[in-house]
């Protein structure tokens, strides 16, 4: 692959994130939602931008467009998670990554932070589990297919059994409203990169 730094070759208008794809320092980068990338985003695939056709071809996947001189490649999540590389665990946990996510409770916007952990390929179908520790110490699980959240755990004991689940997108983030709880979760945390 090319040795050109990714940060200098992918225009900001393509919403690049991460520090290289598939590995840090590689010239390709994951792409988030923007006007030029929206037609190519798919919740069952990773959209990657490469500075050249040679870098793109080395990834596999399907070349879907060239925008501003950047080759866009759609890589199905099955292939993006393949390659013999096991997603490492954070020492002392069963999470692939941990971070703080924005959260809000009792109808408030997500302006606080809560510790969270992600279990990638958690379900037999490749779904991902993000577990958020609320201020009261209890955990809320949110389930993802790719970067799309589709539900949360619920229980009659805490009153969440009848809560509604709604999602909106803000650039590379999912804004989740689950009853009176709100969470903002960045795509890179969910799928890695």
C-alpha positions as CSV (number, residue, x, y, z in Angstrom):
1,X,0.0,0.0,0.0
2,X,1.0,3.6,-0.4
3,X,2.9,5.4,2.4
4,X,1.1,8.7,1.9
5,X,-0.3,9.9,5.3
6,X,-4.1,9.4,5.2
7,X,-4.7,12.7,7.0
8,X,-3.3,14.7,4.1
9,X,-5.1,13.0,1.2
10,X,-8.8,12.6,2.1
11,X,-10.7,15.9,1.9
12,X,-12.7,16.9,5.0
13,X,-15.8,17.1,2.8
14,X,-15.9,13.3,2.7
15,X,-16.1,13.1,6.5
16,X,-13.0,10.9,7.1
17,X,-12.4,9.5,10.5
18,X,-9.9,7.2,12.2
19,X,-6.2,7.2,11.6
20,X,-6.0,4.8,8.7
21,X,-7.8,1.7,7.4
22,X,-7.6,-1.2,7.9
23,X,-4.8,-0.3,10.3
24,X,-3.5,2.9,11.9
25,X,-1.1,4.7,9.4
26,X,-2.6,3.1,6.3
27,X,-3.5,5.6,3.5
28,X,-7.2,4.7,3.4
29,X,-9.7,6.0,5.9
30,X,-13.3,5.3,7.0
31,X,-15.8,7.8,5.7
32,X,-18.8,9.2,7.7
33,X,-22.0,10.8,6.4
34,X,-21.7,13.9,4.2
35,X,-23.4,15.0,1.1
36,X,-21.0,13.3,-1.3
37,X,-20.8,10.0,0.7
38,X,-24.5,9.6,1.6
39,X,-25.5,7.8,-1.6
40,X,-22.9,5.1,-0.8
41,X,-23.4,4.5,2.9
42,X,-24.9,1.2,3.8
43,X,-25.5,-0.2,7.3
44,X,-24.2,-3.6,6.2
45,X,-20.9,-2.2,4.9
46,X,-18.0,0.0,5.8
47,X,-17.4,3.0,3.4
48,X,-13.7,3.7,2.9
49,X,-11.9,6.3,0.9
50,X,-8.5,5.7,-0.6
51,X,-6.1,8.2,-2.2
52,X,-5.5,5.9,-5.2
53,X,-7.0,2.9,-7.1
54,X,-4.1,0.7,-6.1
55,X,-4.8,1.3,-2.4
56,X,-8.5,0.7,-3.0
57,X,-8.0,-2.6,-4.9
58,X,-5.8,-3.9,-2.0
59,X,-8.9,-3.7,0.3
60,X,-11.2,-5.9,-1.6
61,X,-14.8,-4.8,-1.5
62,X,-16.5,-2.9,-4.3
63,X,-15.4,0.4,-5.8
64,X,-18.5,2.5,-5.8
65,X,-17.3,6.0,-6.9
66,X,-14.4,8.4,-7.2
67,X,-15.0,11.7,-5.5
68,X,-12.5,14.6,-5.5
69,X,-9.8,12.1,-6.6
70,X,-10.6,9.7,-3.8
71,X,-11.6,6.1,-4.6
72,X,-14.6,5.1,-2.5
73,X,-14.9,1.4,-1.6
74,X,-17.8,-0.3,0.1
75,X,-16.6,-3.3,2.2
76,X,-19.4,-5.6,3.5
77,X,-19.1,-6.0,7.2
78,X,-18.4,-9.7,6.9
79,X,-15.2,-8.9,4.9
80,X,-14.3,-5.9,7.0
81,X,-14.3,-8.1,10.1
82,X,-12.4,-10.9,8.3
83,X,-8.8,-11.2,7.5
84,X,-7.7,-13.4,10.4
85,X,-7.3,-10.5,12.8
86,X,-9.2,-11.0,16.1
87,X,-10.6,-7.9,17.7
88,X,-8.6,-7.7,20.9
89,X,-10.1,-7.3,24.3
90,X,-9.4,-4.4,26.7
91,X,-7.3,-6.1,29.5
92,X,-9.4,-7.2,32.4
93,X,-12.7,-6.9,30.5
94,X,-14.8,-8.7,27.9
95,X,-15.0,-5.5,25.8
96,X,-13.3,-4.9,22.5
97,X,-13.1,-1.2,23.4
98,X,-14.1,1.2,26.2
99,X,-14.9,4.9,26.1
100,X,-17.0,7.6,27.6
101,X,-20.2,8.3,25.6
102,X,-22.6,11.3,26.0
103,X,-25.7,10.4,28.0
104,X,-28.7,12.1,29.5
105,X,-31.4,11.0,31.9
106,X,-34.9,12.0,33.1
107,X,-35.6,13.6,29.7
108,X,-32.4,15.7,29.6
109,X,-30.2,16.0,26.5
110,X,-27.1,13.8,26.3
111,X,-24.7,16.4,27.9
112,X,-23.2,14.2,30.6
113,X,-20.7,11.3,30.0
114,X,-21.1,7.7,31.0
115,X,-18.6,4.8,30.8
116,X,-19.3,2.4,28.0
117,X,-17.9,-0.9,26.6
118,X,-18.5,-2.5,23.2
119,X,-18.6,-6.2,22.3
120,X,-18.2,-6.5,18.6
121,X,-19.6,-9.5,16.7
122,X,-21.5,-10.2,20.0
123,X,-24.4,-11.9,18.3
124,X,-24.3,-15.0,16.1
125,X,-25.4,-12.7,13.2
126,X,-22.5,-10.3,13.8
127,X,-24.5,-7.8,15.8
128,X,-22.7,-5.5,18.3
129,X,-23.6,-4.8,21.9
130,X,-22.8,-1.4,23.5
131,X,-23.1,-1.5,27.3
132,X,-23.4,1.8,29.1
133,X,-23.1,2.2,32.8
134,X,-25.6,4.7,34.1
135,X,-25.0,7.0,37.1
136,X,-27.0,4.6,39.4
137,X,-24.5,1.8,38.5
138,X,-27.0,-0.2,36.4
139,X,-26.2,-1.0,32.8
140,X,-28.1,-0.2,29.6
141,X,-27.4,-2.4,26.6
142,X,-27.9,-1.0,23.1
143,X,-27.8,-3.4,20.1
144,X,-26.4,-2.5,16.7
145,X,-26.3,-4.0,13.2
146,X,-23.3,-2.3,11.6
147,X,-23.5,1.3,12.7
148,X,-27.3,1.2,13.1
149,X,-28.8,0.9,16.6
150,X,-32.0,-1.2,16.5
151,X,-33.0,-1.7,20.1
152,X,-32.1,-1.7,23.8
153,X,-32.6,-4.1,26.7
154,X,-35.7,-3.5,28.7
155,X,-37.3,-4.7,32.0
156,X,-40.5,-4.3,33.8
157,X,-38.5,-3.8,37.0
158,X,-37.0,-0.5,35.9
159,X,-40.1,0.6,33.9
160,X,-38.3,0.4,30.6
161,X,-40.5,-2.4,29.1
162,X,-42.8,0.1,27.4
163,X,-40.3,2.7,26.4
164,X,-40.0,3.8,22.8
165,X,-36.7,3.6,20.9
166,X,-35.8,6.3,18.4
167,X,-32.6,7.0,16.4
168,X,-31.4,10.0,14.4
169,X,-28.1,10.6,12.7
170,X,-25.7,13.5,13.2
171,X,-22.6,13.1,11.0
172,X,-20.8,9.9,12.2
173,X,-22.9,9.6,15.4
174,X,-26.2,7.8,16.4
175,X,-28.4,9.9,18.6
176,X,-30.5,7.5,20.6
177,X,-33.6,8.4,22.6
178,X,-34.8,5.5,24.7
179,X,-37.7,6.6,26.8
180,X,-36.3,9.4,29.1
181,X,-32.7,8.3,28.4
182,X,-30.6,9.7,25.6
183,X,-27.2,8.5,24.3
184,X,-24.8,9.7,21.5
185,X,-22.6,6.9,20.2
186,X,-19.9,7.4,17.5
187,X,-19.7,4.9,14.7
188,X,-15.9,4.3,15.2
189,X,-16.6,3.1,18.7
190,X,-19.2,0.6,17.5
191,X,-17.3,-0.9,14.5
192,X,-13.7,0.0,15.4
193,X,-11.3,2.0,13.2
